[in-house]
Amino acid sequence: MADFGVVKQHLTSLEVDGKVYNVALKTAYDGIEHIGRLWFADASASEMGIPDHGAIPGRTVDEAVSHALRLSNDDLMRRFHRAHAEKRRYVKLRRSVDEILAKVKYMNRVAVSMRGGMLDNEGAGQELDLITKQLQEIVTRLKDVAGVEG
């Protein structure tokens, strides 16, 4: 079975208005292809950064990274400004919701594969139990991030 985890790859640095931002590509497998999103993080801060909402797809993580590396500095600047224009106020809450959605999609893929006979019931059952536990942990953390800006 394919890895459904998120892979983060540093691409470059970008200077905007005298500030330096680290540019990274976070890529996740959706069952069909790897979907990458650019993240722009202030190099002088420890925050996660702000995602660009445009997708950079690839058949593999390396292909998505290759596509991202071909973006010109002007392309990165436009994506940076788009990301900041669409900046979410409750980033940590959104990140948790995105994590929940990814886990639910993965859970469904495991269940469909099990019911289709591609995975054995015992192994798939253990994986479903693990996903359920992970979802419960995320939901427990929601109260800590709900209503918190930044």
CNS distance restraints for C-alpha pairs under 8 A (distance, minus, plus):
assign (resid   2 and name CA) (resid  29 and name CA) 7.85 0.50 0.50
assign (resid   2 and name CA) (resid  31 and name CA) 7.65 0.50 0.50
assign (resid   3 and name CA) (resid  29 and name CA) 6.97 0.50 0.50
assign (resid   4 and name CA) (resid  28 and name CA) 6.22 0.50 0.50
assign (resid   4 and name CA) (resid  29 and name CA) 5.10 0.50 0.50
assign (resid   4 and name CA) (resid  30 and name CA) 6.98 0.50 0.50
assign (resid   4 and name CA) (resid  31 and name CA) 7.70 0.50 0.50
assign (resid   4 and name CA) (resid 106 and name CA) 7.26 0.50 0.50
assign (resid   5 and name CA) (resid  28 and name CA) 5.98 0.50 0.50
assign (resid   5 and name CA) (resid  29 and name CA) 7.07 0.50 0.50
assign (resid   6 and name CA) (resid  26 and name CA) 6.40 0.50 0.50
assign (resid   6 and name CA) (resid  27 and name CA) 5.50 0.50 0.50
assign (resid   6 and name CA) (resid  28 and name CA) 4.60 0.50 0.50
assign (resid   6 and name CA) (resid  29 and name CA) 7.53 0.50 0.50
assign (resid   7 and name CA) (resid  25 and name CA) 7.99 0.50 0.50
assign (resid   7 and name CA) (resid  26 and name CA) 5.50 0.50 0.50
assign (resid   7 and name CA) (resid  27 and name CA) 5.09 0.50 0.50
assign (resid   7 and name CA) (resid  28 and name CA) 6.40 0.50 0.50
assign (resid   7 and name CA) (resid  61 and name CA) 7.74 0.50 0.50
assign (resid   8 and name CA) (resid  24 and name CA) 6.63 0.50 0.50
assign (resid   8 and name CA) (resid  25 and name CA) 5.67 0.50 0.50
assign (resid   8 and name CA) (resid  26 and name CA) 4.33 0.50 0.50
assign (resid   8 and name CA) (resid  27 and name CA) 6.36 0.50 0.50
assign (resid   9 and name CA) (resid  24 and name CA) 5.40 0.50 0.50
assign (resid   9 and name CA) (resid  25 and name CA) 5.20 0.50 0.50
assign (resid   9 and name CA) (resid  26 and name CA) 6.41 0.50 0.50
assign (resid   9 and name CA) (resid  65 and name CA) 7.58 0.50 0.50
assign (resid  10 and name CA) (resid  22 and name CA) 7.37 0.50 0.50
assign (resid  10 and name CA) (resid  23 and name CA) 6.14 0.50 0.50
assign (resid  10 and name CA) (resid  24 and name CA) 4.17 0.50 0.50
assign (resid  10 and name CA) (resid  25 and name CA) 6.41 0.50 0.50
assign (resid  11 and name CA) (resid  22 and name CA) 7.79 0.50 0.50
assign (resid  11 and name CA) (resid  23 and name CA) 5.59 0.50 0.50
assign (resid  11 and name CA) (resid  24 and name CA) 5.14 0.50 0.50
assign (resid  11 and name CA) (resid  25 and name CA) 6.82 0.50 0.50
assign (resid  11 and name CA) (resid  68 and name CA) 7.87 0.50 0.50
assign (resid  11 and name CA) (resid  69 and name CA) 6.72 0.50 0.50
assign (resid  12 and name CA) (resid  22 and name CA) 6.18 0.50 0.50
assign (resid  12 and name CA) (resid  23 and name CA) 5.30 0.50 0.50
assign (resid  12 and name CA) (resid  24 and name CA) 7.14 0.50 0.50
assign (resid  13 and name CA) (resid  20 and name CA) 6.55 0.50 0.50
assign (resid  13 and name CA) (resid  21 and name CA) 5.51 0.50 0.50
assign (resid  13 and name CA) (resid  22 and name CA) 4.51 0.50 0.50
assign (resid  13 and name CA) (resid  23 and name CA) 5.56 0.50 0.50
assign (resid  14 and name CA) (resid  20 and name CA) 5.61 0.50 0.50
assign (resid  14 and name CA) (resid  21 and name CA) 5.11 0.50 0.50
assign (resid  14 and name CA) (resid  22 and name CA) 6.40 0.50 0.50
assign (resid  14 and name CA) (resid  23 and name CA) 6.90 0.50 0.50
assign (resid  14 and name CA) (resid  73 and name CA) 7.80 0.50 0.50
assign (resid  14 and name CA) (resid  76 and name CA) 7.91 0.50 0.50
assign (resid  14 and name CA) (resid  77 and name CA) 7.83 0.50 0.50
assign (resid  15 and name CA) (resid  19 and name CA) 5.48 0.50 0.50
assign (resid  15 and name CA) (resid  20 and name CA) 4.43 0.50 0.50
assign (resid  15 and name CA) (resid  21 and name CA) 6.19 0.50 0.50
assign (resid  16 and name CA) (resid  20 and name CA) 6.38 0.50 0.50
assign (resid  16 and name CA) (resid  21 and name CA) 7.49 0.50 0.50
assign (resid  16 and name CA) (resid  77 and name CA) 7.93 0.50 0.50
assign (resid  19 and name CA) (resid  42 and name CA) 7.42 0.50 0.50
assign (resid  20 and name CA) (resid  42 and name CA) 6.25 0.50 0.50
assign (resid  20 and name CA) (resid  43 and name CA) 5.66 0.50 0.50
assign (resid  20 and name CA) (resid  44 and name CA) 7.68 0.50 0.50
assign (resid  21 and name CA) (resid  40 and name CA) 5.94 0.50 0.50
assign (resid  21 and name CA) (resid  41 and name CA) 5.20 0.50 0.50
assign (resid  21 and name CA) (resid  42 and name CA) 4.47 0.50 0.50
assign (resid  21 and name CA) (resid  43 and name CA) 4.99 0.50 0.50
assign (resid  22 and name CA) (resid  39 and name CA) 7.95 0.50 0.50
assign (resid  22 and name CA) (resid  40 and name CA) 5.73 0.50 0.50
assign (resid  22 and name CA) (resid  41 and name CA) 5.18 0.50 0.50
assign (resid  22 and name CA) (resid  42 and name CA) 6.31 0.50 0.50
assign (resid  22 and name CA) (resid  43 and name CA) 5.55 0.50 0.50
assign (resid  23 and name CA) (resid  38 and name CA) 6.70 0.50 0.50
assign (resid  23 and name CA) (resid  39 and name CA) 5.70 0.50 0.50
assign (resid  23 and name CA) (resid  40 and name CA) 4.87 0.50 0.50
assign (resid  23 and name CA) (resid  41 and name CA) 6.66 0.50 0.50
assign (resid  24 and name CA) (resid  38 and name CA) 5.66 0.50 0.50
assign (resid  24 and name CA) (resid  39 and name CA) 5.19 0.50 0.50
assign (resid  24 and name CA) (resid  40 and name CA) 6.71 0.50 0.50
assign (resid  25 and name CA) (resid  36 and name CA) 5.91 0.50 0.50
assign (resid  25 and name CA) (resid  37 and name CA) 5.48 0.50 0.50
assign (resid  25 and name CA) (resid  38 and name CA) 4.58 0.50 0.50
assign (resid  25 and name CA) (resid  39 and name CA) 6.14 0.50 0.50
assign (resid  25 and name CA) (resid  65 and name CA) 6.96 0.50 0.50
assign (resid  25 and name CA) (resid  68 and name CA) 7.47 0.50 0.50
assign (resid  26 and name CA) (resid  36 and name CA) 5.33 0.50 0.50
assign (resid  26 and name CA) (resid  37 and name CA) 5.40 0.50 0.50
assign (resid  26 and name CA) (resid  38 and name CA) 6.47 0.50 0.50
assign (resid  26 and name CA) (resid  39 and name CA) 7.21 0.50 0.50
assign (resid  27 and name CA) (resid  34 and name CA) 6.13 0.50 0.50
assign (resid  27 and name CA) (resid  35 and name CA) 5.32 0.50 0.50
assign (resid  27 and name CA) (resid  36 and name CA) 4.00 0.50 0.50
assign (resid  27 and name CA) (resid  37 and name CA) 6.46 0.50 0.50
assign (resid  27 and name CA) (resid  61 and name CA) 6.53 0.50 0.50
assign (resid  27 and name CA) (resid  64 and name CA) 7.59 0.50 0.50
assign (resid  28 and name CA) (resid  34 and name CA) 5.40 0.50 0.50
assign (resid  28 and name CA) (resid  35 and name CA) 5.47 0.50 0.50
assign (resid  28 and name CA) (resid  36 and name CA) 6.51 0.50 0.50
assign (resid  29 and name CA) (resid  33 and name CA) 5.68 0.50 0.50
assign (resid  29 and name CA) (resid  34 and name CA) 4.25 0.50 0.50
assign (resid  29 and name CA) (resid  35 and name CA) 6.24 0.50 0.50
assign (resid  30 and name CA) (resid  34 and name CA) 6.26 0.50 0.50
assign (resid  30 and name CA) (resid  35 and name CA) 7.09 0.50 0.50
assign (resid  31 and name CA) (resid 109 and name CA) 7.85 0.50 0.50
assign (resid  32 and name CA) (resid  59 and name CA) 7.94 0.50 0.50
assign (resid  33 and name CA) (resid  57 and name CA) 6.77 0.50 0.50
assign (resid  33 and name CA) (resid  58 and name CA) 6.01 0.50 0.50
assign (resid  33 and name CA) (resid  59 and name CA) 5.07 0.50 0.50
assign (resid  33 and name CA) (resid  60 and name CA) 6.96 0.50 0.50
assign (resid  34 and name CA) (resid  57 and name CA) 5.63 0.50 0.50
assign (resid  34 and name CA) (resid  58 and name CA) 5.21 0.50 0.50
assign (resid  34 and name CA) (resid  59 and name CA) 5.87 0.50 0.50
assign (resid  34 and name CA) (resid  60 and name CA) 5.81 0.50 0.50
assign (resid  34 and name CA) (resid  61 and name CA) 5.97 0.50 0.50
assign (resid  34 and name CA) (resid  64 and name CA) 6.91 0.50 0.50
assign (resid  35 and name CA) (resid  55 and name CA) 6.18 0.50 0.50
assign (resid  35 and name CA) (resid  56 and name CA) 5.75 0.50 0.50
assign (resid  35 and name CA) (resid  57 and name CA) 4.46 0.50 0.50
assign (resid  35 and name CA) (resid  58 and name CA) 6.53 0.50 0.50
assign (resid  35 and name CA) (resid  64 and name CA) 7.16 0.50 0.50
assign (resid  36 and name CA) (resid  55 and name CA) 5.66 0.50 0.50
assign (resid  36 and name CA) (resid  56 and name CA) 4.70 0.50 0.50
assign (resid  36 and name CA) (resid  57 and name CA) 5.84 0.50 0.50
assign (resid  36 and name CA) (resid  58 and name CA) 7.89 0.50 0.50
assign (resid  36 and name CA) (resid  64 and name CA) 6.26 0.50 0.50
assign (resid  36 and name CA) (resid  65 and name CA) 7.74 0.50 0.50
assign (resid  37 and name CA) (resid  51 and name CA) 6.64 0.50 0.50
assign (resid  37 and name CA) (resid  52 and name CA) 6.16 0.50 0.50
assign (resid  37 and name CA) (resid  53 and name CA) 6.73 0.50 0.50
assign (resid  37 and name CA) (resid  54 and name CA) 6.47 0.50 0.50
assign (resid  37 and name CA) (resid  55 and name CA) 5.35 0.50 0.50
assign (resid  37 and name CA) (resid  56 and name CA) 6.10 0.50 0.50
assign (resid  38 and name CA) (resid  51 and name CA) 5.75 0.50 0.50
assign (resid  38 and name CA) (resid  52 and name CA) 5.35 0.50 0.50
assign (resid  38 and name CA) (resid  53 and name CA) 7.88 0.50 0.50
assign (resid  38 and name CA) (resid  54 and name CA) 7.82 0.50 0.50
assign (resid  39 and name CA) (resid  49 and name CA) 5.99 0.50 0.50
assign (resid  39 and name CA) (resid  50 and name CA) 5.43 0.50 0.50
assign (resid  39 and name CA) (resid  51 and name CA) 4.31 0.50 0.50
assign (resid  39 and name CA) (resid  52 and name CA) 6.15 0.50 0.50
assign (resid  40 and name CA) (resid  49 and name CA) 5.13 0.50 0.50
assign (resid  40 and name CA) (resid  50 and name CA) 5.27 0.50 0.50
assign (resid  40 and name CA) (resid  51 and name CA) 6.37 0.50 0.50
assign (resid  40 and name CA) (resid  52 and name CA) 7.81 0.50 0.50
assign (resid  40 and name CA) (resid  80 and name CA) 6.80 0.50 0.50
assign (resid  41 and name CA) (resid  45 and name CA) 7.60 0.50 0.50
assign (resid  41 and name CA) (resid  47 and name CA) 6.73 0.50 0.50
assign (resid  41 and name CA) (resid  48 and name CA) 6.12 0.50 0.50
assign (resid  41 and name CA) (resid  49 and name CA) 3.83 0.50 0.50
assign (resid  41 and name CA) (resid  50 and name CA) 6.38 0.50 0.50
assign (resid  42 and name CA) (resid  46 and name CA) 7.70 0.50 0.50
assign (resid  42 and name CA) (resid  47 and name CA) 7.42 0.50 0.50
assign (resid  42 and name CA) (resid  49 and name CA) 6.72 0.50 0.50
assign (resid  50 and name CA) (resid  83 and name CA) 6.43 0.50 0.50
assign (resid  50 and name CA) (resid  84 and name CA) 7.11 0.50 0.50
assign (resid  50 and name CA) (resid  87 and name CA) 6.78 0.50 0.50
assign (resid  51 and name CA) (resid  83 and name CA) 5.94 0.50 0.50
assign (resid  51 and name CA) (resid  87 and name CA) 7.99 0.50 0.50
assign (resid  52 and name CA) (resid  79 and name CA) 6.20 0.50 0.50
assign (resid  52 and name CA) (resid  80 and name CA) 6.90 0.50 0.50
assign (resid  52 and name CA) (resid  82 and name CA) 6.78 0.50 0.50
assign (resid  52 and name CA) (resid  83 and name CA) 4.46 0.50 0.50
assign (resid  53 and name CA) (resid  83 and name CA) 6.74 0.50 0.50
assign (resid  54 and name CA) (resid  79 and name CA) 7.95 0.50 0.50
assign (resid  56 and name CA) (resid  64 and name CA) 6.00 0.50 0.50
assign (resid  56 and name CA) (resid  67 and name CA) 6.98 0.50 0.50
assign (resid  56 and name CA) (resid  68 and name CA) 6.80 0.50 0.50
assign (resid  57 and name CA) (resid  63 and name CA) 7.91 0.50 0.50
assign (resid  57 and name CA) (resid  64 and name CA) 5.37 0.50 0.50
assign (resid  57 and name CA) (resid  67 and name CA) 7.96 0.50 0.50
assign (resid  58 and name CA) (resid  62 and name CA) 7.65 0.50 0.50
assign (resid  58 and name CA) (resid  63 and name CA) 4.96 0.50 0.50
assign (resid  58 and name CA) (resid  64 and name CA) 4.28 0.50 0.50
assign (resid  58 and name CA) (resid  67 and name CA) 7.72 0.50 0.50
assign (resid  59 and name CA) (resid  63 and name CA) 6.27 0.50 0.50
assign (resid  59 and name CA) (resid  64 and name CA) 7.32 0.50 0.50
assign (resid  60 and name CA) (resid  64 and name CA) 6.44 0.50 0.50
assign (resid  61 and name CA) (resid  65 and name CA) 6.18 0.50 0.50
assign (resid  62 and name CA) (resid  66 and name CA) 6.00 0.50 0.50
assign (resid  63 and name CA) (resid  67 and name CA) 6.24 0.50 0.50
assign (resid  64 and name CA) (resid  68 and name CA) 6.27 0.50 0.50
assign (resid  65 and name CA) (resid  69 and name CA) 6.09 0.50 0.50
assign (resid  66 and name CA) (resid  70 and name CA) 6.43 0.50 0.50
assign (resid  67 and name CA) (resid  71 and name CA) 7.06 0.50 0.50
assign (resid  71 and name CA) (resid  75 and name CA) 5.68 0.50 0.50
assign (resid  71 and name CA) (resid  76 and name CA) 6.49 0.50 0.50
assign (resid  72 and name CA) (resid  76 and name CA) 6.30 0.50 0.50
assign (resid  73 and name CA) (resid  77 and name CA) 6.16 0.50 0.50
assign (resid  74 and name CA) (resid  78 and name CA) 6.25 0.50 0.50
assign (resid  75 and name CA) (resid  79 and name CA) 6.23 0.50 0.50
assign (resid  76 and name CA) (resid  80 and name CA) 5.94 0.50 0.50
assign (resid  77 and name CA) (resid  81 and name CA) 6.19 0.50 0.50
assign (resid  78 and name CA) (resid  82 and name CA) 6.13 0.50 0.50
assign (resid  79 and name CA) (resid  83 and name CA) 6.02 0.50 0.50
assign (resid  80 and name CA) (resid  84 and name CA) 6.29 0.50 0.50
assign (resid  81 and name CA) (resid  85 and name CA) 6.03 0.50 0.50
assign (resid  82 and name CA) (resid  86 and name CA) 6.17 0.50 0.50
assign (resid  83 and name CA) (resid  87 and name CA) 5.88 0.50 0.50
assign (resid  89 and name CA) (resid 149 and name CA) 5.26 0.50 0.50
assign (resid  89 and name CA) (resid 150 and name CA) 5.82 0.50 0.50
assign (resid  90 and name CA) (resid  94 and name CA) 6.21 0.50 0.50
assign (resid  90 and name CA) (resid 146 and name CA) 7.63 0.50 0.50
assign (resid  90 and name CA) (resid 147 and name CA) 6.79 0.50 0.50
assign (resid  90 and name CA) (resid 148 and name CA) 6.06 0.50 0.50
assign (resid  90 and name CA) (resid 149 and name CA) 4.65 0.50 0.50
assign (resid  90 and name CA) (resid 150 and name CA) 5.62 0.50 0.50
assign (resid  91 and name CA) (resid  95 and name CA) 6.03 0.50 0.50
assign (resid  91 and name CA) (resid 149 and name CA) 6.91 0.50 0.50
assign (resid  91 and name CA) (resid 150 and name CA) 5.57 0.50 0.50
assign (resid  92 and name CA) (resid  96 and name CA) 6.26 0.50 0.50
assign (resid  92 and name CA) (resid 145 and name CA) 5.93 0.50 0.50
assign (resid  92 and name CA) (resid 146 and name CA) 8.00 0.50 0.50
assign (resid  92 and name CA) (resid 148 and name CA) 7.63 0.50 0.50
assign (resid  92 and name CA) (resid 149 and name CA) 7.86 0.50 0.50
assign (resid  92 and name CA) (resid 150 and name CA) 6.96 0.50 0.50
assign (resid  93 and name CA) (resid  97 and name CA) 6.24 0.50 0.50
assign (resid  93 and name CA) (resid 142 and name CA) 6.86 0.50 0.50
assign (resid  93 and name CA) (resid 145 and name CA) 5.34 0.50 0.50
assign (resid  93 and name CA) (resid 146 and name CA) 5.69 0.50 0.50
assign (resid  93 and name CA) (resid 147 and name CA) 7.79 0.50 0.50
assign (resid  93 and name CA) (resid 148 and name CA) 7.71 0.50 0.50
assign (resid  94 and name CA) (resid  98 and name CA) 6.06 0.50 0.50
assign (resid  95 and name CA) (resid  99 and name CA) 6.12 0.50 0.50
assign (resid  96 and name CA) (resid 100 and name CA) 6.20 0.50 0.50
assign (resid  96 and name CA) (resid 138 and name CA) 6.71 0.50 0.50
assign (resid  96 and name CA) (resid 142 and name CA) 7.10 0.50 0.50
assign (resid  97 and name CA) (resid 101 and name CA) 6.24 0.50 0.50
assign (resid  98 and name CA) (resid 102 and name CA) 6.17 0.50 0.50
assign (resid  99 and name CA) (resid 103 and name CA) 6.21 0.50 0.50
assign (resid  99 and name CA) (resid 138 and name CA) 7.94 0.50 0.50
assign (resid 100 and name CA) (resid 104 and name CA) 6.14 0.50 0.50
assign (resid 100 and name CA) (resid 135 and name CA) 6.32 0.50 0.50
assign (resid 100 and name CA) (resid 138 and name CA) 7.10 0.50 0.50
assign (resid 101 and name CA) (resid 105 and name CA) 6.15 0.50 0.50
assign (resid 102 and name CA) (resid 106 and name CA) 6.16 0.50 0.50
assign (resid 103 and name CA) (resid 107 and name CA) 5.97 0.50 0.50
assign (resid 103 and name CA) (resid 131 and name CA) 6.63 0.50 0.50
assign (resid 103 and name CA) (resid 135 and name CA) 6.98 0.50 0.50
assign (resid 104 and name CA) (resid 108 and name CA) 6.19 0.50 0.50
assign (resid 105 and name CA) (resid 109 and name CA) 6.32 0.50 0.50
assign (resid 106 and name CA) (resid 110 and name CA) 6.22 0.50 0.50
assign (resid 107 and name CA) (resid 111 and name CA) 6.18 0.50 0.50
assign (resid 107 and name CA) (resid 128 and name CA) 6.22 0.50 0.50
assign (resid 107 and name CA) (resid 131 and name CA) 6.57 0.50 0.50
assign (resid 108 and name CA) (resid 112 and name CA) 6.02 0.50 0.50
assign (resid 109 and name CA) (resid 113 and name CA) 6.01 0.50 0.50
assign (resid 110 and name CA) (resid 114 and name CA) 6.07 0.50 0.50
assign (resid 110 and name CA) (resid 119 and name CA) 7.81 0.50 0.50
assign (resid 110 and name CA) (resid 124 and name CA) 6.42 0.50 0.50
assign (resid 110 and name CA) (resid 127 and name CA) 7.68 0.50 0.50
assign (resid 110 and name CA) (resid 128 and name CA) 7.22 0.50 0.50
assign (resid 111 and name CA) (resid 115 and name CA) 6.11 0.50 0.50
assign (resid 111 and name CA) (resid 124 and name CA) 7.18 0.50 0.50
assign (resid 111 and name CA) (resid 128 and name CA) 7.56 0.50 0.50
assign (resid 112 and name CA) (resid 116 and name CA) 5.95 0.50 0.50
assign (resid 113 and name CA) (resid 117 and name CA) 6.23 0.50 0.50
assign (resid 113 and name CA) (resid 118 and name CA) 5.08 0.50 0.50
assign (resid 113 and name CA) (resid 119 and name CA) 5.75 0.50 0.50
assign (resid 114 and name CA) (resid 118 and name CA) 5.75 0.50 0.50
assign (resid 114 and name CA) (resid 119 and name CA) 4.62 0.50 0.50
assign (resid 114 and name CA) (resid 120 and name CA) 6.20 0.50 0.50
assign (resid 114 and name CA) (resid 121 and name CA) 6.08 0.50 0.50
assign (resid 114 and name CA) (resid 124 and name CA) 6.16 0.50 0.50
assign (resid 115 and name CA) (resid 119 and name CA) 7.91 0.50 0.50
assign (resid 119 and name CA) (resid 123 and name CA) 7.09 0.50 0.50
assign (resid 119 and name CA) (resid 124 and name CA) 6.13 0.50 0.50
assign (resid 120 and name CA) (resid 124 and name CA) 6.05 0.50 0.50
assign (resid 121 and name CA) (resid 125 and name CA) 5.74 0.50 0.50
assign (resid 122 and name CA) (resid 126 and name CA) 6.27 0.50 0.50
assign (resid 123 and name CA) (resid 127 and name CA) 6.28 0.50 0.50
assign (resid 124 and name CA) (resid 128 and name CA) 6.06 0.50 0.50
assign (resid 125 and name CA) (resid 129 and name CA) 6.16 0.50 0.50
assign (resid 126 and name CA) (resid 130 and name CA) 6.22 0.50 0.50
assign (resid 127 and name CA) (resid 131 and name CA) 6.19 0.50 0.50
assign (resid 128 and name CA) (resid 132 and name CA) 6.10 0.50 0.50
assign (resid 129 and name CA) (resid 133 and name CA) 6.24 0.50 0.50
assign (resid 130 and name CA) (resid 134 and name CA) 6.23 0.50 0.50
assign (resid 131 and name CA) (resid 135 and name CA) 6.12 0.50 0.50
assign (resid 132 and name CA) (resid 136 and name CA) 6.22 0.50 0.50
assign (resid 133 and name CA) (resid 137 and name CA) 6.30 0.50 0.50
assign (resid 134 and name CA) (resid 138 and name CA) 6.33 0.50 0.50
assign (resid 135 and name CA) (resid 139 and name CA) 6.18 0.50 0.50
assign (resid 136 and name CA) (resid 140 and name CA) 6.14 0.50 0.50
assign (resid 137 and name CA) (resid 141 and name CA) 6.45 0.50 0.50
assign (resid 138 and name CA) (resid 142 and name CA) 6.47 0.50 0.50
assign (resid 139 and name CA) (resid 143 and name CA) 7.87 0.50 0.50
assign (resid 141 and name CA) (resid 145 and name CA) 6.98 0.50 0.50
assign (resid 142 and name CA) (resid 146 and name CA) 5.87 0.50 0.50
assign (resid 144 and name CA) (resid 148 and name CA) 8.00 0.50 0.50
